[in-house]
């Protein structure tokens, strides 16, 4: 079916969202136009405000409306502990889980030469610069347990190890409540390699 230019523009704009294919974008556009124009207008206002008013924290590179995000502005957080993550969504996940009271640094993905993502593109020089003059004693490399995430953690560890900073990785393994027979081989191998001694 041939849509008018404005409807086509709306559908194409919605297709830019992750996980939204052509049919889903078409359904969303038609829903907003036929059934809920108020929600469409509210979405347009919110999108414009977010695109114009949300930038990046100057210290950790999290999304922020201020120069320093609320986590970097919090004096109660532990400056000696730095958690390096691949995305803003990872920060939200760690914060929601609770139990971490250190600082963050957000990379923009992971090293992937095939995709043109080298150290500069994901922000490793910015990470090193952000650590200058700070009393960081431990860096938690919380990159994803993928080939690219592991390579990124290994690369950063190679840069920080000579500085005498303690380096750690998030534990990988069997989820709480999981049963061994249903765990995939890669996860089980990580769990075995990262086993801990019982006291």
Buried (B, 14 or more C-beta within 10 A) or exposed (E): EEBEEEBEEBBEBBBEEEEBEEEBBBEBBBEBEEEEEEEBEEEEEEEEEEEEEEEBBEBBBBBBEEEBBEBBEEEEBEEEBBBBBBBBEBBEEBEEEEEBEBBBBBBBBBBBEEEEBEBEBBBBEBBBEBBEEEEBEBBBBBBBBEEBBBBBBEBBBEBBEEEEBEBEBBEBBBEEEEEEEEBEEEBBEBBEEEEEEEE
